[in-house]
Amino acid sequence: MTAATNYTTNKILVDYLLRGVANAAPTTLYYCLFVASKGYAAVSTTYSSGDTVVPVGFNPARVYKCTTAGTSGSSAPTWTNTNGAIVTDGTVTWTEQTIAMIEGTFPPEASYTGYVRESATSALTTWSGTQTQGSNTASTGVGAALSTYNNAQITFGSPTGTQSGIVVGMYLSDSVTIGSGNIWFWSLLTNPKTINSGDAAPNFPQYAFQLTWS
């Protein structure tokens, strides 16, 4: 799933388009990876408040945050696809994070040695027009849902250190500085990624990052 944050909706769709508030679009956005700090959810495990996990078996992934610390149950709880769902797991309480991410609160950004944010210059050649993948002319798409895609492969720095947790998603920020900037769009991965030292550079192929408006 891919979604705009409230920041994007407020700045572009409401204030700029409907209310006449000057708001120049950023000339460059940056792809950023974010992680579930404790990887896949595990049974009989102690968790602290703020830990994030991914339940097994969801496509795309779902991120849950520990909102009451404790020890998870001896068997997996019933996880759900409901945005903002609260799940009791032993003495742990988990809260699904889709609503939080739309509001702009995300799990921690990747921090492995070698990681940097990757730039995406605002240009017709960077993002496809809504009429077809790979187009580099003004958008003329029609239909109930229009999409734009990354026109080039996205490649992050090669890891020379192991990433704690697992990479679960990617977002677009308007700052090159890790941990800074406004987040505009975000997406969860179909298959979360473990990153170990010496692995190939994490990458997403052409057209992998899809932004859809309905």
N, C-alpha and C positions, 0 to 999 in steps of 0.2 A: 504494500500500500504506500502511496505517496500523498502527502498533504501539505497545504500551506499552513503556516503558523498564524496566530492572531495578529502578529506584527505585520505580516504581509497584507492581510485583509484590511486592517486599520489604515495602513499607510497608502496602499495603492487603490484598492477597490472602493473604500469609503472616502477618506480625506482627499486624495488626489483626484479621483474620477468624479465623485459626486459633490464634494464640498469645496473644490477649487483651491486646496492647500498645496502650495509649491512643494514638490518633493522629487528632486532629481533621482533617477534610478542609479544605483551603483554601477560604475564602469566595469568593475570586476567582482565576481562572486568567487567563493572558495569552497571546494568540496572538502568535507570533514568527516572522519569516521568516529562513531561513538560505540561504546562497549557496555555489555552487561558485566558488571564488575566481578560477579561470582560465577559466571558461566551458566551452564545448565542447572536447573533446580535439582537438588539432591535430597534424599531422605535422611532423617536422623542427623541433621547437620545444624550447627549453631550459626545463626545469622544476626547481624547487627542492623540497627535502624539505618536506612539509606542504601543497604546492599541491593543490587539489582541482579535478576536472574531471567533466564529464558526457559519456559516449560518445553519439554520435548514434544514434538509432533505437530506444531503449528506452522502453517504455510500461508502467508509469510509469518515470520517470528512475532511473538508477543513479548513485551518487556513488563515484568512485574517488579515493584520496589517494596522492600521490607519497610513497613510502617509501624510494626510492633516487633521488637527484637525477641528472640527466643530460639527454640530448637524445633526444626521441622519434624513432621510425623514420620512414623516408621513405614508408611506407604504414601504414595503421591496423592495430593488432594485433587479435587475436580477443578481443573483450570477451565476458564471460559474465554470466548472471543469477545466478550462484552467490554466496551470501552469503559474504563474506570472501575471495573469489577473489584470487589473486595473478597479475598479468599483466605479462609482460616486453614492453617497447615501446622498441626501440633500446637505449639504456643506462639507460632509466628503468624502475623497478619501481613498479607501481600495486597498491594493495590496496583491494578493494571494501569499503564502509563500513557495511553494514547491521549487522553484529555490533557494531562500535564504537558505533553510534548507540543500539542497544538497551542497551549498557553505559553510555551517557550521554555519549559523546564525539562532538561534532557539528562540522561545518564552521562557519566564522564566521557570525555573525548579520549581517543586513542593517545597513548603516551610511549609507545615502544621506541627504542633508539633507532633513528632514521626516519621517523614519521614527520612529515610537514603537510600543511594544507596545500591542496592543488588548485591552481587558478582556473577560472572559466570566464574569460573576457566576454562582456555583453556584446554580442555580434550575431549577425545573420548566419555566419558560418559556424558558430559555436553550438547553436541550438537549431533544431529543424523547425521549419514552418509547420503549421497544424495540418497542412494538406497532405503531407507524406513524409516519412522518415527520410532524412538526408537532404531535404530541400533547403536552399539557402536564399530564398526570396521571401518577401513579405507574406505573412500568414493569410490564407484564403480558405481554410478548412470549413466544412459545413457538417452539421449533424448534432445529435444530442450531447455528445462528449468529444471534446477536442483535446489532442495531446501534442506535446513537444518532447523531443528526445535529445540527449547528448549526441552530437555529430561525430565525436572522436572518442577513442578509448581514454579512460581515466586511469592513470597509474600513480600510485603513491610511492613513497620512499621505501627502499629495500630494508627489511628489518635486520639490524645487527644486535637486537635485544628482543627478548620474549615479551609479548603483551599480556598483562594480567587480565583475566576474564576472556571474553570472546567478543569480536566485533559483530554487532547486531544491526547496525544501520549507518546511514550517511545523511548529512544535511548540508545545506548551502548557507554559508555565512558571508557577511560583507567585510570581514576582517581577515588579514593573513595571519594574525597572531593567535596562536592556540589558546583556546579558552575565552576569546574575546569576540565582540561583534554581535550583530543582530542576526538571528536565524530566520530565513525566509521560507524554505521548503525542506522537507525531510522525508525519508523513506526507510522502511525496514527491509532487511535482506530475507530472501527466501531460505537461504542456508547460512546461518551465522558462521563466522570464520575464526578459527583459532590461528594465531600468528606466533610463530616461533622464530627465534634467531636463526638466520640463514635461509629462511623460506624465500621463495620468489616474491618480488614486489607485489603487494595487493593491487589488483586492477579490476576494472569493470569495463566490459566491451562496449563498443559503439551501440547506442540505442538502449543501453541497460537502465538508464535513469529516465523514467517516464513521468512527466507532469501532465495530469489530466484535469480538465475543467468540464463539469457537467452542467 
